[in-house]
Amino acid sequence: ALIRALGLKFRGRNQWPVIRAVQPGYLGELPTPAQARFLGAALEQLLDLLPRLARDPTLLRQAGDIDYLTRIPRLYEGRRVWKEAVLSYPPVMPDHEPPPLPFGLMRNWSSCPPGGPVEVDLILTPLKEQMDNSKVRILYVMFVVDAHNGLVLAQDVMGADPTLEDMWNACGLRAAALMVNAGIRPIEIRAKHPAIVKGLEGIPGAVGTRVVEVEELPRVASVAEAVLADILGRPTPGWGTV
């Protein structure tokens, strides 16, 4: 009814606008009533602001990089009215840290036979998993690959659990556990994803493994390209980069 009232037309069967609420690490889903109300309010304020912005292009130019023109709702005589203020919003830094690598895991790692360097990376895939809470999360694959011959030494599937940030924080521990379970104690771990590098910083000297941050992981890239091409049945531009 709203589309008709606005005089909009969409040609073709079922060609309707689609609105989805997107949480990082999950497929989009239908907005909840609260999210729909919030979106409606945001669009109303945008329509209020745009004509004024057309008349005065400097309206959104604030003093600092973290200062923003903000629309603030309040109740007045039983109805909602809006006022404006320039407020500062400092960047929100993650309040979580990767868990420490357990002593028992490090002890077992120290007893593994030494080996050559490996590449470790986390790859985005088109695979999905239905969760118990009806959400559908996107799956990633962690690869541990021999840096000399490209042999896959270990791999594991990961996903937002429950948030994407929780997955990042678990990357170092998951990578260490993969190598311990596979009996791999490389002299060097090459990684480019900050979550993996930071998560493995706590490797004690007794393990005899150093972590090196690099810009490229050619062996992992070749493995990921082959695996994703096999999943999709075609080349995979756009997939694999995290």
Secondary structure by P-SEA (a helix, b strand, c coil): ccccccccccccccccbbbbbbccccccccccaaaaaaaaaaaaaaaacaaaaaacccccccccccccbbbbbbbcccbbbbbbbbccccccccccccccccaaaaaaaaacccccbbbbbbbbccbbbbccccbbbbbbbbbbcccccccccccccccccccaaaaaaaaaaaaaaaaaaacccccbbbbccaaaaaaaccccccccbbbbbbcccaaaaaaaaaaaaaaacccccccccc
